[in-house]
Amino acid sequence: MQKIFLSFLLLLNFTNFYSQINFYWQQKADYKMEVSVDAKNYQYKGKQTLVYTNNSNDTLKKVFYHLFNNAFQPGSEMDFRNQNIVDPDARMVTKTKTDDGKEIKESRIAKLKPNEIGYLKISNFKQDGKITTTKEVGTILEVTLSKPILPGKKTTFTLDFDGQVPVQIRRSGRNNKEGVEFSMAQWYPKLCEFDFEGWNTSPYLGREFHGVWGNYDVKITIDKDYILGGTGYLKNNNEIGFGYEDDGKKVTKNPNNPTLTWHFIAPNVHDFAWAADKEYIHDKLVRPDGVTLHFLYKNNPKIFDVWKQAQPLTSKIMDYYNANIGSYPYKQYSVIQGGDGGMEYAMCTLVLGEGKLDGFVGLIAHEMGHSWFQHVLATNESKHGWMDEGFTSFIEDLVVNELSNKKVENPFNGSYKSYSNLVNSNKELPLSTHADRFDENRSYSISSYSKGELFLSQLIYLIGKENTMKTLKRFYKEFKFKHPTPNDIKRTAERVSGAQLDWYLTDWTKTTNTIDYAIKSFENNTITLERIGRMPMPIDILVEYTDGSKESFHIPLQMMHFVKENPNTNIKRTVLTDWTWAKPTYNFPVSNQSSVKKITIDPSGLMADVKTENNILEVK
């Protein structure tokens, strides 16, 4: 009996060890697609072969696909959402006035005609050669498998699809407002992600995405006058031309063939997008590291200067991201005029291209930043939109400030103001809210972009800039080509700094608790502080004296178990005893013989205090 029990303990210990070193897994989906485009009617037909590897511990009896194009139909869930949200996206509505002068916003989707809608129809679906049952539910295709997929096993899905490109309304579509004919995003049957939380089958309402890592082999046949750009590497350059051909090699087009087939290979990505137009100009810039930057834009002389000037700046932006996050892992990146604003895709972005240089470069900086924070660090955008949008906004603001002739001390200041305005509107929801559940588009945008950015800028306040930038680099190194979660960035920051930050992740992302510290009084050379908001923070104090001298004080937060480096070594700093959350007030004496002139909480402005007016006391 003792021997059996000992064997059981050894087996249990081995099992626990095995589970600890094998806790992470992700699925894999390798696509092969051949697509024929009827450009005249904005329709296309395709065949898809998908090899799916089940790396989970689950036996899968169903799989699900996204059919994004189906959202662009009257009566779709996106249409209803657009009609009922209080602040619909301006790109998705038309404005009319009633007889009494009232403005009415009407959904553009509701007015689409049959030849203007988007659709994606699936037929001949087979699993390993056997016909399989499918059910279309809005923008999701539900597939009941003919054979369950066991853990660690592969299966092959084949299907045919017919699609129609909708009128440009949101992200994908035809004939956008700048005249680009095809903006082909979310255009193919795309397998839903199955991860540790289960299937991610959110309907498409115009928000963000979550995809399966894999390899793409895509052939697109279209009228020979069209020029394409998008995800992946073009494999038949010298059959295509249009500036894609290898240097010094002759283009071998067949003059009698009315179409061209563009063959792209995209390794280790979780999406594939492309755009096409007959009037594209194609420029390319080959960087010293071997990465080729492609620029495709309309033959419009009014935009030439901006697009030409943006090209070397785009390369500088990539230099900055490589140095401060980690090396871009692919050999090409394309900036393509198209879409309805700016949207990131694997190895490329679709952007409107008729703006001024500063705004255009800022747009490129943001969308290119997503190549790190979303297309290499592939967070679940539907559940954690603040991670990809916020972190991208953070690095965008840093690089734009770096490139600017007039640098500012706090490049994140705009996001602090936006966040404060949202709090004061009483319409804030926690960052953990699903992207589709926000009451207003404005609340979603400020939360994801601004409050998400403040998660990192506030880390500078908490653990110092050096530790924060080290955190980004380590986060990228350890989680690239994976699906990191909020806990992963928190634990990375903890490992880098030694600080305890669970309280920070909880309060900032799972609640609407606010930061509000105040200078309550200054009497008898003693400063008394007060915590008014629910969210705790360590506190930096700057004291200025009438003789012109300055002194700083740092009050650590007890639950953080950490003291950061002095952010300003030119000013003497005193580290005081820590402040517990449960104690609402804190006081300490100042002993400088000169009179106190001014007291400031957080002189850096990096703490997101929602009432900064009580952070400064002028002593009279």
Secondary structure as the mmCIF struct_conf table of DSSP 4:
data_model
#
loop_
_struct_conf.conf_type_id
_struct_conf.id
_struct_conf.beg_label_comp_id
_struct_conf.beg_label_asym_id
_struct_conf.beg_label_seq_id
_struct_conf.end_label_comp_id
_struct_conf.end_label_asym_id
_struct_conf.end_label_seq_id
HELX_RH_AL_P HELX_RH_AL_P1 GLN A 2 ILE A 21
TURN_TY1_P TURN_TY1_P1 ASN A 22 ASN A 22
STRN STRN1 LYS A 28 ASP A 38
TURN_TY1_P TURN_TY1_P2 ALA A 39 TYR A 42
STRN STRN2 GLN A 43 THR A 53
BEND BEND1 SER A 56 ASP A 58
HELX_LH_PP_P HELX_LH_PP_P1 THR A 59 THR A 59
STRN STRN3 LEU A 60 HIS A 66
HELX_RH_3T_P HELX_RH_3T_P1 PHE A 68 ALA A 71
BEND BEND2 PHE A 72 GLN A 73
TURN_TY1_P TURN_TY1_P3 PRO A 74 GLY A 75
BEND BEND3 SER A 76 SER A 76
HELX_RH_AL_P HELX_RH_AL_P2 GLU A 77 ASN A 84
BEND BEND4 ILE A 85 ASP A 87
HELX_RH_3T_P HELX_RH_3T_P2 ALA A 90 MET A 92
STRN STRN4 VAL A 93 LYS A 97
TURN_TY1_P TURN_TY1_P4 ASP A 99 ASP A 100
BEND BEND5 GLY A 101 GLY A 101
STRN STRN5 GLU A 103 SER A 107
TURN_TY1_P TURN_TY1_P5 ARG A 108 ARG A 108
HELX_RH_3T_P HELX_RH_3T_P3 ILE A 109 LYS A 111
TURN_TY1_P TURN_TY1_P6 PRO A 114 GLU A 116
BEND BEND6 ILE A 117 ILE A 117
STRN STRN6 TYR A 119 GLN A 127
TURN_TY1_P TURN_TY1_P7 ASP A 128 GLY A 129
STRN STRN7 LYS A 130 ILE A 131
STRN STRN8 THR A 133 VAL A 137
TURN_TY1_P TURN_TY1_P8 GLY A 138 THR A 139
STRN STRN9 ILE A 140 ILE A 149
TURN_TY1_P TURN_TY1_P9 PRO A 151 GLY A 152
STRN STRN10 LYS A 154 GLN A 164
HELX_LH_PP_P HELX_LH_PP_P2 VAL A 165 PRO A 166
STRN STRN11 VAL A 167 VAL A 167
BEND BEND7 GLN A 168 SER A 172
STRN STRN12 GLY A 173 ARG A 174
BEND BEND8 ASN A 175 ASN A 175
TURN_TY1_P TURN_TY1_P10 LYS A 177 GLU A 178
BEND BEND9 GLU A 181 GLU A 181
STRN STRN13 PHE A 182 MET A 184
BEND BEND10 ALA A 185 GLN A 186
BEND BEND11 TYR A 188 TYR A 188
STRN STRN14 LYS A 190 LEU A 191
HELX_LH_PP_P HELX_LH_PP_P3 CYS A 192 GLU A 193
STRN STRN15 PHE A 194 ASP A 195
TURN_TY1_P TURN_TY1_P11 PHE A 196 GLU A 197
STRN STRN16 GLY A 198 TRP A 199
BEND BEND12 LEU A 205 ARG A 207
STRN STRN17 GLY A 214 ASP A 223
TURN_TY1_P TURN_TY1_P12 LYS A 224 ASP A 225
STRN STRN18 ILE A 227 GLY A 230
BEND BEND13 THR A 231 GLY A 232
STRN STRN19 TYR A 233 LEU A 234
BEND BEND14 LYS A 235 LYS A 235
HELX_RH_AL_P HELX_RH_AL_P3 ASN A 237 ILE A 240
TURN_TY1_P TURN_TY1_P13 PHE A 242 GLY A 243
BEND BEND15 GLU A 245 GLU A 245
HELX_LH_PP_P HELX_LH_PP_P4 ASP A 246 ASP A 246
TURN_TY1_P TURN_TY1_P14 ASP A 247 GLY A 248
TURN_TY1_P TURN_TY1_P15 PRO A 255 ASN A 256
BEND BEND16 PRO A 258 PRO A 258
STRN STRN20 THR A 259 VAL A 269
BEND BEND17 HIS A 270 HIS A 270
STRN STRN21 TRP A 274 ASP A 277
TURN_TY1_P TURN_TY1_P16 LYS A 278 GLU A 279
STRN STRN22 TYR A 280 VAL A 286
TURN_TY1_P TURN_TY1_P17 PRO A 288 ASP A 289
BEND BEND18 GLY A 290 GLY A 290
HELX_LH_PP_P HELX_LH_PP_P5 VAL A 291 VAL A 291
STRN STRN23 THR A 292 LYS A 298
BEND BEND19 ASN A 299 ASN A 299
HELX_RH_3T_P HELX_RH_3T_P4 PRO A 301 ILE A 303
HELX_RH_AL_P HELX_RH_AL_P4 PHE A 304 ASN A 324
TURN_TY1_P TURN_TY1_P18 ILE A 325 ILE A 325
BEND BEND20 TYR A 330 LYS A 331
STRN STRN24 GLN A 332 GLN A 337
BEND BEND21 GLY A 339 GLY A 341
STRN STRN25 GLY A 342 TYR A 345
TURN_TY1_P TURN_TY1_P19 ALA A 346 MET A 347
STRN STRN26 CYS A 348 VAL A 351
BEND BEND22 GLY A 355 GLY A 355
HELX_RH_AL_P HELX_RH_AL_P5 LEU A 357 GLY A 369
TURN_TY1_P TURN_TY1_P20 HIS A 370 VAL A 376
STRN STRN27 LEU A 377 LEU A 377
TURN_TY1_P TURN_TY1_P21 GLU A 381 LYS A 383
HELX_RH_AL_P HELX_RH_AL_P6 GLY A 385 GLY A 385
HELX_RH_PI_P HELX_RH_PI_P1 TRP A 386 GLY A 390
HELX_RH_AL_P HELX_RH_AL_P7 PHE A 391 LEU A 403
BEND BEND23 ASN A 405 LYS A 406
BEND BEND24 GLU A 409 GLU A 409
TURN_TY1_P TURN_TY1_P22 PRO A 411 PHE A 412
HELX_RH_AL_P HELX_RH_AL_P8 ASN A 413 SER A 425
TURN_TY1_P TURN_TY1_P23 ASN A 426 ASN A 426
TURN_TY1_P TURN_TY1_P24 LEU A 431 SER A 432
BEND BEND25 THR A 433 THR A 433
HELX_RH_3T_P HELX_RH_3T_P5 ALA A 435 ARG A 437
BEND BEND26 ASP A 439 ASP A 439
HELX_RH_AL_P HELX_RH_AL_P9 ASN A 441 SER A 445
HELX_RH_PI_P HELX_RH_PI_P2 ILE A 446 LYS A 451
HELX_RH_AL_P HELX_RH_AL_P10 GLY A 452 ILE A 463
HELX_RH_AL_P HELX_RH_AL_P11 LYS A 465 PHE A 479
TURN_TY1_P TURN_TY1_P25 LYS A 480 PHE A 481
STRN STRN28 LYS A 482 LYS A 482
HELX_RH_AL_P HELX_RH_AL_P12 PRO A 486 SER A 497
HELX_RH_AL_P HELX_RH_AL_P13 ASP A 502 LYS A 510
STRN STRN29 ILE A 515 ILE A 515
STRN STRN30 TYR A 517 GLU A 523
TURN_TY1_P TURN_TY1_P26 ASN A 524 ASN A 525
STRN STRN31 THR A 526 ARG A 531
BEND BEND27 GLY A 533 MET A 535
STRN STRN32 ILE A 539 TYR A 545
TURN_TY1_P TURN_TY1_P27 THR A 546 ASP A 547
BEND BEND28 GLY A 548 GLY A 548
STRN STRN33 LYS A 550 ILE A 555
STRN STRN34 LEU A 557 LEU A 557
HELX_RH_3T_P HELX_RH_3T_P6 GLN A 558 MET A 560
HELX_LH_PP_P HELX_LH_PP_P6 LYS A 564 ASN A 566
BEND BEND29 PRO A 567 PRO A 567
TURN_TY1_P TURN_TY1_P28 THR A 569 ASN A 570
BEND BEND30 ILE A 571 ILE A 571
STRN STRN35 ARG A 573 VAL A 575
STRN STRN36 TRP A 579 TRP A 579
TURN_TY1_P TURN_TY1_P29 TRP A 581 ALA A 582
STRN STRN37 THR A 585 PRO A 589
BEND BEND31 GLN A 593 SER A 594
HELX_LH_PP_P HELX_LH_PP_P7 SER A 595 SER A 595
STRN STRN38 VAL A 596 ILE A 601
TURN_TY1_P TURN_TY1_P30 PRO A 603 SER A 604
BEND BEND32 GLY A 605 GLY A 605
BEND BEND33 MET A 607 MET A 607
STRN STRN39 ASP A 609 ASP A 609
BEND BEND34 VAL A 610 VAL A 610
HELX_RH_3T_P HELX_RH_3T_P7 THR A 612 ASN A 614
BEND BEND35 ASN A 615 ASN A 615
STRN STRN40 ILE A 616 GLU A 618
#
